[in-house]
Amino acid sequence: MAADARPGDLPPVPEPLPHPVVDNHCHLDIGRGGEPWDPRAAIDAAAGVGVRRIVQIGCDLPGARWAVAAAAEHPELVAGVALHPNEAPRLAAAGLLDEALAEIERLAQAHDGVRAVGETGLDHFRTGEDGRAVQVESFAWHVDLAKRLGKTLVIHDRDAHQDVLDVLDAEGTPERWVMHCFSGDADFARACLDRGAHLSFAGTVTFKNAAPLRDALRVTPRDRLLVETDAPYLTPHPHRGRTNASYLVPLTMRLMAAERGDDLGDLCAAVDANTEIAFGGTW
């Protein structure tokens, strides 16, 4: 794909934000129904609407290698590396989990642009009972790695709220950790906040059926809020179902400000500062 090309199902460009923010969770290496958008073009499109920095997440070995290389090449990016909770049982069944975890540990130390261990966590939606013990083992290993290396822990939680908290309580949380694509209600938000989390809201918060998620958004203190795309997935309303990209963050930010009754510029400035704290400083 040419550097200026873009997939055909990308939505129109929204109005720029009044203050820059960071897309703290993105998968630039993944296409949706075709080849991924050229990284340089995707980064430039995001910058054009005020999303000037991106956290590129790798959640299997090829993705983790790609994230580390991309963060070294593009100054707008930092990387997170891990084995996704649905990846761990597959690798364990093939007898490859220990080898894969060892490579994740090497990649996490590749250069200073690798800021995060993640996304790791638990997923009870795609992995059944037979794979959950391995998920817990892998999650606990990643928690320990984040603490040993002083990296930010990025957590994937799908239909596993209490079990995620149980692992964190057993292992102890690192200094910095992010609940990626927060999916709980206000009570779960408070439980995560009590343990020191930053809560990251994706395009799902704009969905019409997401009232409990918006309740969680409203109870989250301004200094713990982050925003993300999880691109190419979770495209915000009114473009749900189309390909997501970092340049669509303004749609989610505007909904977040409106729901909370915050000035958009003030909230953007807070989210930008929060992301630097959550991921260990500026880049």
C-alpha positions as semicolon CSV with decimal commas, in nm:
position;residue;x (nm);y (nm);z (nm)
1;M;0,000;0,000;0,000
2;A;0,138;0,343;-0,089
3;A;0,238;0,574;0,194
4;D;-0,052;0,811;0,123
5;A;-0,311;0,540;0,070
6;R;-0,584;0,463;0,321
7;P;-0,830;0,178;0,355
8;G;-1,162;0,253;0,192
9;D;-1,382;0,211;0,499
10;L;-1,210;0,475;0,716
11;P;-1,463;0,739;0,832
12;P;-1,431;1,110;0,753
13;V;-1,189;1,327;0,949
14;P;-1,347;1,491;1,259
15;E;-1,290;1,845;1,382
16;P;-0,948;1,880;1,550
17;L;-0,918;1,893;1,927
18;P;-0,833;2,220;2,103
19;H;-0,542;2,055;2,290
20;P;-0,332;1,751;2,197
21;V;-0,402;1,409;2,347
22;V;-0,240;1,065;2,323
23;D;-0,405;0,754;2,181
24;N;-0,274;0,523;2,452
25;H;-0,371;0,194;2,287
26;C;-0,351;0,124;1,915
27;H;-0,260;-0,160;1,678
28;L;-0,115;0,010;1,372
29;D;0,009;-0,325;1,241
30;I;-0,338;-0,481;1,214
31;G;-0,569;-0,436;0,918
32;R;-0,944;-0,484;0,925
33;G;-1,072;-0,644;0,609
34;G;-0,749;-0,563;0,425
35;E;-0,396;-0,435;0,466
36;P;-0,323;-0,199;0,756
37;W;-0,285;0,168;0,682
38;D;0,075;0,281;0,628
39;P;0,208;0,377;0,975
40;R;0,351;0,712;0,867
41;A;0,023;0,812;0,704
42;A;-0,176;0,699;1,009
43;I;0,049;0,895;1,245
44;D;0,028;1,208;1,030
45;A;-0,352;1,185;1,002
46;A;-0,381;1,160;1,379
47;A;-0,149;1,456;1,433
48;G;-0,369;1,662;1,203
49;V;-0,657;1,646;1,454
50;G;-0,447;1,685;1,768
51;V;-0,354;1,322;1,843
52;R;0,021;1,370;1,824
53;R;0,142;1,061;2,007
54;I;0,037;0,694;2,007
55;V;0,109;0,390;2,223
56;Q;0,154;0,098;1,984
57;I;0,059;-0,232;2,149
58;G;0,189;-0,572;2,041
59;C;-0,003;-0,865;2,186
60;D;0,163;-1,164;2,020
61;L;0,525;-1,222;1,920
62;P;0,500;-1,081;1,565
63;G;0,304;-0,782;1,695
64;A;0,549;-0,723;1,981
65;R;0,846;-0,731;1,743
66;W;0,664;-0,489;1,511
67;A;0,581;-0,252;1,798
68;V;0,941;-0,239;1,918
69;A;1,070;-0,168;1,568
70;A;0,802;0,093;1,498
71;A;0,874;0,281;1,821
72;A;1,242;0,291;1,728
73;E;1,158;0,430;1,382
74;H;0,881;0,679;1,464
75;P;0,937;0,932;1,746
76;E;0,560;0,976;1,789
77;L;0,527;0,616;1,912
78;V;0,612;0,421;2,222
79;A;0,555;0,047;2,249
80;G;0,391;-0,207;2,476
81;V;0,470;-0,577;2,445
82;A;0,300;-0,885;2,590
83;L;0,114;-1,203;2,510
84;H;-0,260;-1,141;2,489
85;P;-0,457;-1,360;2,731
86;N;-0,607;-1,553;2,439
87;E;-0,259;-1,613;2,298
88;A;-0,122;-1,777;2,612
89;P;-0,336;-2,096;2,607
90;R;-0,263;-2,147;2,237
91;L;0,111;-2,126;2,295
92;A;0,092;-2,345;2,604
93;A;-0,091;-2,615;2,409
94;A;0,192;-2,611;2,153
95;G;0,459;-2,626;2,423
96;L;0,586;-2,278;2,330
97;L;0,469;-2,055;2,615
98;D;0,794;-2,039;2,812
99;E;0,994;-1,960;2,500
100;A;0,747;-1,689;2,400
101;L;0,751;-1,530;2,745
102;A;1,131;-1,522;2,738
103;E;1,121;-1,332;2,410
104;I;0,865;-1,086;2,550
105;E;1,103;-1,015;2,836
106;R;1,386;-0,947;2,589
107;L;1,167;-0,721;2,378
108;A;1,049;-0,527;2,683
109;Q;1,412;-0,424;2,735
110;A;1,494;-0,354;2,371
111;H;1,514;0,027;2,404
112;D;1,375;0,316;2,607
113;G;1,075;0,351;2,375
114;V;0,928;0,028;2,509
115;R;0,727;0,175;2,795
116;A;0,468;-0,091;2,872
117;V;0,407;-0,458;2,941
118;G;0,073;-0,526;2,783
119;E;-0,178;-0,602;2,682
120;T;-0,204;-0,887;2,926
121;G;-0,487;-0,992;3,153
122;L;-0,785;-1,227;3,138
123;D;-1,048;-1,297;2,874
124;H;-1,344;-1,517;2,966
125;F;-1,523;-1,442;2,639
126;R;-1,297;-1,618;2,390
127;T;-1,117;-1,863;2,619
128;G;-1,313;-2,131;2,801
129;E;-1,256;-2,296;3,137
130;D;-0,984;-2,525;3,001
131;G;-0,758;-2,232;2,918
132;R;-0,816;-2,005;3,215
133;A;-0,548;-2,145;3,444
134;V;-0,287;-2,071;3,178
135;Q;-0,427;-1,721;3,136
136;V;-0,386;-1,658;3,508
137;E;-0,030;-1,796;3,499
138;S;0,060;-1,574;3,205
139;F;-0,108;-1,268;3,356
140;A;0,078;-1,311;3,686
141;W;0,407;-1,348;3,498
142;H;0,343;-1,022;3,309
143;V;0,255;-0,840;3,632
144;D;0,585;-0,952;3,780
145;L;0,772;-0,846;3,464
146;A;0,622;-0,497;3,475
147;K;0,729;-0,460;3,838
148;R;1,080;-0,596;3,778
149;L;1,142;-0,367;3,479
150;G;0,959;-0,060;3,606
151;K;0,721;-0,064;3,307
152;T;0,356;0,032;3,287
153;L;0,118;-0,265;3,304
154;V;-0,162;-0,257;3,043
155;I;-0,453;-0,488;3,123
156;H;-0,707;-0,653;2,895
157;D;-1,023;-0,753;3,084
158;R;-1,312;-0,915;2,905
159;D;-1,591;-1,059;3,118
160;A;-1,337;-1,122;3,396
161;H;-1,360;-0,822;3,629
162;Q;-1,333;-0,994;3,966
163;D;-1,074;-1,247;3,851
164;V;-0,854;-0,963;3,724
165;L;-0,875;-0,795;4,064
166;D;-0,799;-1,125;4,238
167;V;-0,476;-1,168;4,039
168;L;-0,373;-0,808;4,102
169;D;-0,443;-0,844;4,475
170;A;-0,243;-1,167;4,491
171;E;0,053;-1,035;4,292
172;G;0,054;-0,671;4,393
173;T;0,018;-0,392;4,139
174;P;0,310;-0,213;3,975
175;E;0,360;0,158;4,027
176;R;0,176;0,239;3,703
177;W;-0,105;0,039;3,548
178;V;-0,379;0,101;3,295
179;M;-0,713;-0,069;3,255
180;H;-0,728;-0,074;2,875
181;C;-1,068;-0,027;2,711
182;F;-1,239;-0,005;3,047
183;S;-1,558;-0,210;3,029
184;G;-1,704;-0,210;3,378
185;D;-1,959;-0,007;3,571
186;A;-1,909;0,262;3,836
187;D;-1,850;0,010;4,116
188;F;-1,579;-0,171;3,920
189;A;-1,425;0,163;3,829
190;R;-1,397;0,251;4,197
191;A;-1,240;-0,088;4,272
192;C;-0,973;-0,031;4,006
193;L;-0,915;0,329;4,113
194;D;-0,872;0,220;4,475
195;R;-0,584;-0,001;4,352
196;G;-0,415;0,287;4,167
197;A;-0,535;0,238;3,809
198;H;-0,565;0,479;3,525
199;L;-0,887;0,401;3,336
200;S;-0,875;0,421;2,958
201;F;-1,197;0,478;2,765
202;A;-1,233;0,371;2,402
203;G;-1,501;0,424;2,138
204;T;-1,728;0,186;2,330
205;V;-1,816;0,470;2,567
206;T;-1,999;0,638;2,277
207;F;-2,221;0,336;2,203
208;K;-2,591;0,380;2,277
209;N;-2,605;0,065;2,492
210;A;-2,311;0,173;2,714
211;A;-2,490;0,358;2,996
212;P;-2,301;0,170;3,277
213;L;-1,973;0,260;3,107
214;R;-2,068;0,627;3,099
215;D;-2,154;0,601;3,469
216;A;-1,799;0,476;3,525
217;L;-1,664;0,765;3,320
218;R;-1,843;1,018;3,538
219;V;-1,708;0,877;3,866
220;T;-1,347;0,860;3,745
221;P;-1,136;1,151;3,873
222;R;-1,003;1,374;3,600
223;D;-0,643;1,287;3,688
224;R;-0,702;0,914;3,623
225;L;-0,864;0,939;3,278
226;L;-0,707;0,821;2,953
227;V;-0,843;0,786;2,599
228;E;-0,770;0,525;2,332
229;T;-0,891;0,378;2,007
230;D;-0,789;0,008;2,021
231;A;-0,773;0,067;1,646
232;P;-0,861;-0,082;1,408
233;Y;-1,144;-0,196;1,638
234;L;-1,414;-0,025;1,850
235;T;-1,482;0,266;1,618
236;P;-1,681;0,537;1,797
237;H;-2,037;0,639;1,714
238;P;-2,159;0,734;1,454
239;H;-1,914;0,514;1,261
240;R;-1,942;0,193;1,463
241;G;-1,850;-0,108;1,251
242;R;-1,610;0,078;1,022
243;T;-1,232;0,076;1,055
244;N;-1,100;0,271;1,350
245;A;-0,782;0,482;1,356
246;S;-0,611;0,724;1,591
247;Y;-0,744;1,029;1,405
248;L;-1,094;0,939;1,536
249;V;-1,002;1,000;1,902
250;P;-1,173;1,344;1,889
251;L;-1,513;1,172;1,863
252;T;-1,453;0,988;2,190
253;M;-1,301;1,289;2,364
254;R;-1,600;1,508;2,280
255;L;-1,841;1,251;2,420
256;M;-1,631;1,216;2,734
257;A;-1,628;1,592;2,793
258;A;-2,002;1,624;2,732
259;E;-2,091;1,335;2,965
260;R;-1,875;1,473;3,244
261;G;-1,973;1,836;3,194
262;D;-1,607;1,928;3,139
263;D;-1,461;2,191;2,911
264;L;-1,318;1,999;2,615
265;G;-0,985;2,181;2,612
266;D;-0,936;2,136;2,986
267;L;-1,019;1,766;2,966
268;C;-0,783;1,714;2,671
269;A;-0,501;1,884;2,863
270;A;-0,568;1,661;3,165
271;V;-0,579;1,342;2,958
272;D;-0,255;1,440;2,783
273;A;-0,079;1,497;3,117
274;N;-0,226;1,178;3,263
275;T;-0,088;0,972;2,976
276;E;0,263;1,099;3,038
277;I;0,231;1,001;3,404
278;A;0,080;0,662;3,321
279;F;0,349;0,574;3,066
280;G;0,651;0,705;3,249
281;G;0,711;1,051;3,100
282;T;0,708;1,242;2,775
283;W;0,834;1,126;2,438
